[in-house]
């Protein structure tokens, strides 16, 4: 048996060598070695718990996506896809205080590692940023977009939950100020409910978008209460009189209307909110004064003012000047004189007393004053005191009403009296 095995041994060895050489030649001719570079291969981090269990947080700084050089038989390499390239970095292999982890690359096809191809990463290691891992509880705030339908408003927002916990690198967590959601209420006439994704923000309201941060939940439920509203005006009145030599030059409000909601019947009946004169007493004032009011005190308890509006009333006080102006009765415009009546002014001139701001009084001239007299109610002869309508420049007012004496003459009465007198005279002569 042994003789047969070793018979022609040299020939058998030579044949084997020849066969190998022949196979190599055939392979190189018909299935040559080729190579291909795959780009943007994602490096998977494995055994991450080796850091997270020690309360460390990590972030890939460099090497998260790499290029891989693959070489081998053409028949195999040409069938390899980018998804077949498996690149991993084992965090359990990281050295103490180091920030680089070696990258291992293999080609896996149909669940099997291809050993007859060579895969080489062009980037040999992943660079990590490693730091302490912290947790912070942050409040959730909401922002609405759009506006409800005309005559409606959002009066309340309810969030569930109102806070979330964020966990991640200390440097990122320290920078988080609040969490936020937004939702749309455009055209709403009833409550709006739903869920919205959570976003993180710093103190300047800049969004923090960092994948290393984990949240206890990624969305928040919300309800926006939408109610019918009514816009009503605000009216104020004043009482009292400033100190001598001063006057009220004007009253201004920081807002002249507010939005109210609540009981439908009360809402329909409310047209304005009035702050009574007794609440704004200007007695003895010599300078401007600000009055502040909570408007809810002046409406029914079943109604609510949107945004709990407060109002500021500014009463402007200015020193006054006084002046007596002499005017001509011939400048009075007369209207309404009845047919058969005539009139004449008892005096050619008369005086009016005015007051106002010092600047307005100093600039006041008689030519800037317009006077009218309505004579329509006077139908009998005699002297009557007529109150004039006087129009003054802005900033000037009458201290008291202006009046003139007018002599009226009923022409028909006069003619009748004359005729009677003549008749009496004739009768006496006879």
C-alpha positions in Angstrom: 0.0 0.0 0.0 2.8 2.4 1.0 4.7 1.5 -2.2 1.7 2.6 -4.2 1.4 5.9 -2.4 5.0 6.8 -2.8 5.3 5.4 -6.3 6.1 8.3 -8.7 5.9 10.8 -5.7 8.0 13.4 -7.4 5.7 13.3 -10.4 2.7 13.7 -8.1 4.2 16.7 -6.3 5.1 18.3 -9.6 1.5 17.7 -10.8 0.1 19.4 -7.7 2.3 22.4 -8.1 1.4 22.6 -11.7 -2.3 22.5 -10.7 -1.9 25.3 -8.2 -0.1 27.4 -10.7 -2.6 26.7 -13.3 -5.5 27.6 -11.0 -3.8 30.8 -10.0 -3.3 31.7 -13.7 -6.9 30.9 -14.5 -8.2 32.9 -11.6 -6.0 35.9 -12.5 -7.1 35.7 -16.0 -10.8 35.0 -15.6 -11.5 36.4 -12.0 -8.8 39.0 -11.4 -8.3 40.9 -8.2 -10.1 44.3 -8.1 -10.8 47.0 -5.6 -13.5 49.6 -4.8 -13.8 52.4 -2.4 -17.1 52.9 -0.5 -17.8 56.4 0.9 -19.9 57.6 3.7 -20.0 54.4 5.6 -21.5 54.9 9.1 -19.4 53.7 12.0 -21.5 51.9 14.6 -20.5 52.4 18.2 -20.8 49.1 20.2 -20.6 48.4 24.0 -21.6 52.0 24.7 -22.7 51.0 28.2 -19.0 50.9 29.1 -19.3 54.7 29.2 -22.9 55.3 30.1 -22.8 53.0 33.1 -20.0 55.2 34.4 -22.3 58.2 33.9 -20.3 59.5 31.0 -21.7 61.0 27.9 -20.1 60.9 24.5 -20.3 62.4 21.1 -18.6 61.6 17.9 -16.3 64.5 16.9 -14.5 62.9 14.0 -14.8 59.6 12.1 -18.5 59.0 12.3 -18.6 58.4 8.5 -15.6 56.9 6.8 -14.4 55.6 3.4 -13.6 51.9 3.1 -11.2 50.3 0.6 -12.3 46.8 -0.4 -10.2 44.5 -2.6 -10.6 40.9 -3.7 -11.9 38.8 -6.6 -13.8 40.8 -9.1 -16.7 38.3 -9.1 -17.2 39.1 -5.4 -16.2 42.7 -5.1 -18.6 43.8 -7.9 -21.5 42.3 -5.9 -20.7 44.1 -2.7 -23.0 47.0 -1.7 -22.4 49.8 0.7 -24.9 48.2 3.1 -22.6 45.1 3.3 -19.8 47.1 4.8 -19.9 46.9 8.6 -17.7 49.4 10.5 -17.7 49.3 14.3 -15.9 51.0 17.1 -15.9 49.1 20.4 -16.1 51.6 23.3 -15.1 48.8 25.8 -11.7 49.0 24.2 -11.2 52.7 24.9 -8.3 53.5 27.2 -8.7 55.6 30.3 -8.8 59.3 29.5 -8.4 58.6 25.8 -10.7 60.0 23.2 -9.9 57.7 20.2 -11.3 54.3 19.5 -10.0 52.0 16.7 -12.4 51.2 13.8 -12.9 47.6 12.7 -14.3 46.9 9.2 -15.7 43.7 7.7 -17.8 42.8 4.7 -20.9 40.8 5.6 -23.0 39.2 2.9 -26.1 37.2 3.6 -25.2 37.1 7.3 -21.7 35.7 6.6 -18.4 37.5 6.9 -16.5 37.4 3.6 -13.0 36.3 4.4 -11.7 36.3 0.8 -11.9 40.1 0.5 -9.9 42.7 2.4 -11.6 45.7 3.8 -9.5 48.6 5.0 -10.8 51.8 6.6 -9.2 55.0 5.4 -9.8 56.5 8.8 -8.4 54.2 11.5 -10.2 55.6 14.6 -13.2 57.4 15.8 -12.6 60.5 17.8 -15.0 61.1 20.7 -15.9 64.0 23.0 -16.3 62.4 26.5 -17.7 64.3 29.5 -19.9 63.9 32.5 -23.5 63.0 31.9 -26.1 65.3 33.7 -29.9 65.4 34.1 -32.0 68.6 34.3 -35.8 69.1 34.7 -37.0 71.9 32.4 -40.4 73.6 32.1 -42.4 73.3 28.9 -43.7 76.5 27.5 -46.1 76.8 24.6 -46.3 79.1 21.6 -49.4 79.5 19.4 -49.3 80.3 15.7 -52.1 81.8 13.7 -55.2 83.5 15.2 -58.7 82.2 16.1 -61.7 83.3 14.1 -62.8 86.9 14.4 -64.5 87.5 17.7 -62.7 84.6 19.4 -59.5 84.3 21.5 -57.3 81.8 23.3 -57.8 82.5 27.0 -56.0 79.5 28.5 -53.4 76.8 27.6 -53.1 73.5 29.4 -50.0 71.3 28.9 -49.5 67.7 30.0 -46.8 67.3 31.2 -45.6 70.8 32.2 -42.0 69.7 32.5 -39.6 67.1 31.2 -36.2 65.7 32.1 -33.2 66.1 29.8 -30.1 63.9 30.1 -26.9 64.4 28.2 -23.4 66.0 28.2 -22.9 68.5 31.0 -22.0 71.3 28.6 -25.2 70.8 26.6 -27.5 70.3 29.6 -26.1 73.4 31.4 -27.1 75.5 28.3 -30.8 74.3 28.3 -33.2 76.9 29.6 -36.6 75.5 28.7 -38.5 73.1 26.5 -41.1 74.4 24.1 -43.9 73.4 21.8 -45.9 75.2 19.2 -49.3 74.6 17.7 -51.7 76.3 15.3 -55.1 77.9 16.2 -55.9 79.5 12.9 -59.7 80.0 12.5 -60.6 78.2 15.7 -64.0 78.7 17.2 -63.7 75.9 19.8 -61.1 74.4 22.0 -58.0 73.0 20.2 -56.3 69.8 21.4 -53.5 67.6 20.3 -49.8 66.7 20.8 -46.7 68.5 19.7 -43.0 67.6 19.5 -40.7 69.0 22.2 -37.8 71.3 21.3 -35.1 72.6 23.6 -34.0 76.2 23.9 -31.4 78.3 25.6 -32.1 81.5 27.5 -32.0 83.5 24.3 -34.6 81.3 22.8 -32.2 79.7 20.4 -33.0 76.1 19.6 -30.6 73.4 20.9 -30.6 70.6 18.5 -28.2 67.9 19.9 -28.8 64.2 19.3 -26.9 63.3 22.4 -29.6 64.7 24.7 -32.3 62.3 25.8 -35.8 63.3 27.0 -38.1 61.5 29.2 -40.7 62.0 26.5 -40.5 63.7 23.1 -44.0 65.1 22.8 -46.5 67.0 25.0 -50.3 67.1 25.0 -52.0 70.5 24.8 -55.4 72.1 25.1 -56.1 75.7 24.0 -59.3 77.1 25.4 -61.0 79.2 22.8 -63.9 81.5 23.7 -66.1 84.1 22.1 -65.0 87.7 22.9 -66.2 91.2 22.6 -64.1 94.4 22.3 -65.5 97.3 24.4 -64.4 100.8 24.8 -63.1 102.4 28.0 -64.4 105.7 29.1 -63.2 107.9 31.9 -64.6 111.1 33.5 -63.0 113.6 35.9 -64.3 115.6 38.8 -63.0 118.5 40.7 -61.0 121.6 39.7 -57.3 122.1 39.6 -55.6 124.8 41.8 -56.1 128.4 40.8 -54.1 129.3 37.7 -54.1 125.7 36.4 -56.4 123.7 34.2 -56.9 120.2 32.8 -55.4 120.3 29.4 -56.2 116.8 28.4 -56.8 113.2 29.5 -55.1 110.2 27.9 -55.5 106.5 28.4 -52.8 103.8 27.7 -55.6 101.8 26.0 -59.0 102.9 24.9 -60.5 99.4 24.5 -60.3 95.9 26.0 -61.3 92.4 25.0 -63.9 90.8 27.3 -65.3 87.3 27.5 -67.7 85.3 29.7 -71.5 85.0 30.2 -73.2 85.5 26.9 -76.1 87.7 28.1 -73.8 90.0 30.1 -71.4 90.1 27.2 -74.1 91.2 24.7 -75.3 93.9 27.0 -71.8 95.4 27.7 -70.8 98.2 25.3 -68.3 100.2 27.3 -66.5 100.2 30.6 -66.9 103.5 32.5 -64.6 104.7 35.3 -66.7 107.2 37.2 -65.7 110.8 37.7 -65.4 110.3 41.5 -62.4 108.0 41.0 -60.5 110.7 39.1 -60.7 113.8 41.2 -58.4 116.6 40.1 -59.0 119.1 43.0 -56.0 121.2 43.7 -53.7 119.6 41.2 -50.8 121.7 39.9 -49.1 119.0 37.8 -49.8 115.8 35.8 -51.2 112.8 37.7 -51.4 109.2 36.8 -54.4 107.1 37.9 -54.2 103.3 37.7 -57.2 101.0 37.7 -58.0 97.3 37.4 -60.8 97.2 34.9 -62.3 94.0 36.3 -63.6 96.1 39.2 -66.0 97.9 36.8 -67.7 94.9 35.1 -69.9 92.1 36.2 -68.3 89.2 38.0 -69.4 86.8 35.3 -67.1 88.6 32.8 -63.4 88.4 32.4 -61.0 90.9 30.8 -58.5 89.2 28.5 -55.0 89.5 29.9 -56.3 91.0 33.1 -56.0 94.4 31.6 -55.1 97.4 33.8 -55.5 100.9 32.6 -53.5 104.0 33.2 -55.2 107.4 33.0 -52.9 110.4 32.7 -54.5 113.7 33.6 -52.4 116.5 32.1 -52.3 119.8 34.1 -51.0 123.0 32.8 -50.7 126.5 34.1 -53.2 128.9 32.6 -53.1 132.4 31.4 -56.1 134.7 31.5 -57.1 137.4 29.1 -59.9 139.8 28.5 -60.7 140.4 24.8 -62.7 143.3 23.5 -64.8 142.3 20.5 -67.0 144.3 18.1 -70.7 143.4 17.9 -70.6 144.0 14.2 -68.5 140.8 13.9 -71.3 138.7 15.3 -72.9 136.4 12.7 -76.6 136.4 13.1 -79.0 133.7 12.1 -82.7 132.8 12.4 -84.2 136.2 12.6 -88.0 135.9 12.1 -89.7 137.7 9.3 -91.0 141.1 10.4 -88.4 141.5 13.1 -85.4 143.8 13.1 -82.6 144.0 15.6 -79.7 146.2 16.7 -77.0 145.7 19.3 -77.2 148.0 22.3 -73.4 148.4 22.4 -70.8 148.6 19.6 -68.3 146.5 21.7 -68.3 143.9 24.4 -65.7 141.9 26.3 -65.1 138.1 27.0 -62.9 136.5 29.6 -60.8 133.6 28.4 -58.2 131.2 29.8 -55.8 128.7 28.4 -52.2 127.6 28.2 -49.9 130.5 28.5 -48.6 130.0 24.9 -52.1 129.9 23.5 -53.3 133.0 25.5 -50.2 134.9 24.4 -50.9 134.2 20.8 -54.6 134.9 21.0 -56.0 137.6 18.7 -59.6 138.8 18.2 -59.4 137.9 14.5 -59.2 134.2 15.6 -62.5 134.3 17.4 -65.8 133.4 15.7 -69.1 134.5 17.3 -72.7 133.6 16.3 -76.1 134.5 17.6 -79.3 132.6 17.0 -82.2 135.0 17.0 -84.9 132.6 15.9 -86.8 132.5 19.3 -87.2 136.3 19.6 -90.5 137.6 18.2 -91.4 140.6 20.3 -90.0 144.1 20.6 -87.7 145.0 23.4 -84.1 144.5 24.8 -83.0 140.9 25.2 -79.7 139.4 26.6 -78.5 136.9 24.0 -76.0 134.2 24.8 -73.4 133.9 22.0 -71.8 130.8 20.6 -68.1 131.5 20.6 -65.5 129.4 18.8 -62.0 129.8 20.2 -58.6 128.5 19.0 -57.3 125.2 20.5 -56.1 125.5 24.0 -58.4 128.5 24.9 -61.7 128.3 26.7 -64.3 130.8 28.0 -64.2 131.4 31.7 -67.9 132.2 31.5 -70.6 132.5 28.9 -70.5 135.5 26.6 -73.7 137.6 26.1 -74.8 140.9 24.5 -77.9 143.0 24.7 -80.0 143.1 21.5 -82.8 145.5 20.8 -85.6 143.8 18.9 -88.3 145.6 16.9 -91.4 143.9 15.6 -92.3 145.9 12.5 -95.9 144.8 12.4 -96.4 145.8 16.1 -94.9 149.2 15.4 -97.0 149.9 12.4 -100.1 148.8 14.3 -99.3 151.1 17.2 -98.6 154.0 14.9 -102.0 153.4 13.1 -103.8 153.3 16.4 -102.2 156.5 17.5 -103.1 158.3 14.3 -106.7 157.1 14.6 -106.9 158.3 18.1 -105.5 161.7 17.1 -108.1 162.1 14.4 -111.0 161.3 16.7 -109.8 163.7 19.2 -109.7 166.6 16.7 -113.3 166.0 15.7 
